């Protein structure tokens, strides 16, 4: 039975040295699933889930519409679910490819190091498998970091960039201060009250943290293990600083930066700083939105 849209909201979160944030993203993402991939993506609209092999690993994705290709990249601990409201409107003018990154959602979770280059090559391999010589990359949070990495590593494969509350330089230092209880939070199996508090750090509009969202969050933590790849991604974060953050000024693609005005992880000044360092970037702030504005204010 298909759930109404209000029951299938989910979030993702920027990569962080605070374990809480990655766990919150896992529990909110709605993407961890049993090994069998369902036939349909039951979000705001119903779309078939497709799979392809990339570098020997199964990647799950949505593929809707015709026209210039867009690739929507979710954040740390997220999945294709965080793009549920973009599928229908964007597919009227574009071919919209929405993958679960390797190690996330319905895609395989092999025992990799999950270094930035492994995620980048996975997206390049997906483009090869789908016959896409170039595409516009739209990335939220860590997905924005992957998009930036693609633009710097394979600039000829990227036509434009859209970065949504993306990874900045000095990412760990730029994380806003968090309450002490949140910094101490480190257990996966937590109660509803703690889970609700964690989600409200990520989502500005607290009315969206409904009983249905909390219920799904608690169900998701009992599903397929995602902690190992998430921890590997976290440990690989210094590689982003070393290989890509110092080269942001080298991006030559037309770049749109979207930022939630109420992002409590990376405040709007971080978006302004990112705009200042990328030569052809412009910034739009999204009012009344936190770290995942495309979900919270689609």
Secondary structure in CASP SS format (residue, H / E / C, confidence):
PFRMAT SS
TARGET T0000
AUTHOR 0000-0000-0000
METHOD secondary structure of the structure
MODEL  1
X C 1.00
X C 1.00
X C 1.00
X C 1.00
X H 1.00
X H 1.00
X H 1.00
X C 1.00
X C 1.00
X C 1.00
X C 1.00
X C 1.00
X E 1.00
X C 1.00
X C 1.00
X C 1.00
X C 1.00
X C 1.00
X H 1.00
X H 1.00
X H 1.00
X H 1.00
X H 1.00
X H 1.00
X H 1.00
X H 1.00
X H 1.00
X H 1.00
X H 1.00
X C 1.00
X C 1.00
X C 1.00
X C 1.00
X C 1.00
X C 1.00
X C 1.00
X C 1.00
X C 1.00
X C 1.00
X E 1.00
X E 1.00
X E 1.00
X C 1.00
X C 1.00
X C 1.00
X E 1.00
X E 1.00
X E 1.00
X C 1.00
X E 1.00
X E 1.00
X E 1.00
X E 1.00
X E 1.00
X C 1.00
X C 1.00
X E 1.00
X E 1.00
X E 1.00
X E 1.00
X E 1.00
X E 1.00
X E 1.00
X E 1.00
X C 1.00
X C 1.00
X C 1.00
X E 1.00
X E 1.00
X E 1.00
X E 1.00
X E 1.00
X E 1.00
X C 1.00
X C 1.00
X E 1.00
X C 1.00
X C 1.00
X C 1.00
X H 1.00
X H 1.00
X H 1.00
X H 1.00
X C 1.00
X C 1.00
X C 1.00
X H 1.00
X H 1.00
X H 1.00
X H 1.00
X H 1.00
X C 1.00
X C 1.00
X E 1.00
X E 1.00
X E 1.00
X E 1.00
X E 1.00
X E 1.00
X C 1.00
X C 1.00
X C 1.00
X C 1.00
X C 1.00
X C 1.00
X C 1.00
X C 1.00
X C 1.00
X C 1.00
X C 1.00
X C 1.00
X C 1.00
X C 1.00
X C 1.00
X C 1.00
X H 1.00
X H 1.00
X H 1.00
X H 1.00
X H 1.00
X H 1.00
X H 1.00
X H 1.00
X H 1.00
X H 1.00
X H 1.00
X H 1.00
X H 1.00
X H 1.00
X C 1.00
X C 1.00
X C 1.00
X C 1.00
X C 1.00
X E 1.00
X E 1.00
X E 1.00
X E 1.00
X E 1.00
X E 1.00
X C 1.00
X H 1.00
X H 1.00
X H 1.00
X H 1.00
X H 1.00
X H 1.00
X H 1.00
X H 1.00
X H 1.00
X H 1.00
X H 1.00
X H 1.00
X C 1.00
X H 1.00
X H 1.00
X H 1.00
X E 1.00
X E 1.00
X E 1.00
X E 1.00
X E 1.00
X E 1.00
X E 1.00
X C 1.00
X C 1.00
X C 1.00
X C 1.00
X C 1.00
X C 1.00
X H 1.00
X H 1.00
X H 1.00
X H 1.00
X C 1.00
X C 1.00
X C 1.00
X C 1.00
X C 1.00
X H 1.00
X H 1.00
X H 1.00
X H 1.00
X H 1.00
X C 1.00
X C 1.00
X C 1.00
X C 1.00
X C 1.00
X C 1.00
X C 1.00
X H 1.00
X H 1.00
X H 1.00
X H 1.00
X H 1.00
X H 1.00
X H 1.00
X H 1.00
X H 1.00
X H 1.00
X H 1.00
X C 1.00
X C 1.00
X C 1.00
X H 1.00
X H 1.00
X H 1.00
X C 1.00
X C 1.00
X H 1.00
X H 1.00
X H 1.00
X H 1.00
X H 1.00
X H 1.00
X H 1.00
X H 1.00
X H 1.00
X H 1.00
X C 1.00
X C 1.00
X C 1.00
X C 1.00
X C 1.00
X C 1.00
X H 1.00
X H 1.00
X H 1.00
X H 1.00
X H 1.00
X H 1.00
X H 1.00
X H 1.00
X H 1.00
X C 1.00
X H 1.00
X H 1.00
X H 1.00
X H 1.00
X H 1.00
X H 1.00
X H 1.00
X C 1.00
X H 1.00
X H 1.00
X H 1.00
X H 1.00
X H 1.00
X H 1.00
X C 1.00
X C 1.00
X C 1.00
X E 1.00
X E 1.00
X E 1.00
X E 1.00
X E 1.00
X E 1.00
X E 1.00
X C 1.00
X C 1.00
X C 1.00
X C 1.00
X C 1.00
X C 1.00
X C 1.00
X H 1.00
X H 1.00
X H 1.00
X H 1.00
X H 1.00
X H 1.00
X H 1.00
X H 1.00
X H 1.00
X H 1.00
X C 1.00
X C 1.00
X C 1.00
X E 1.00
X E 1.00
X E 1.00
X E 1.00
X E 1.00
X E 1.00
X C 1.00
X C 1.00
X C 1.00
X C 1.00
X C 1.00
X C 1.00
X H 1.00
X H 1.00
X H 1.00
X H 1.00
X C 1.00
X C 1.00
END
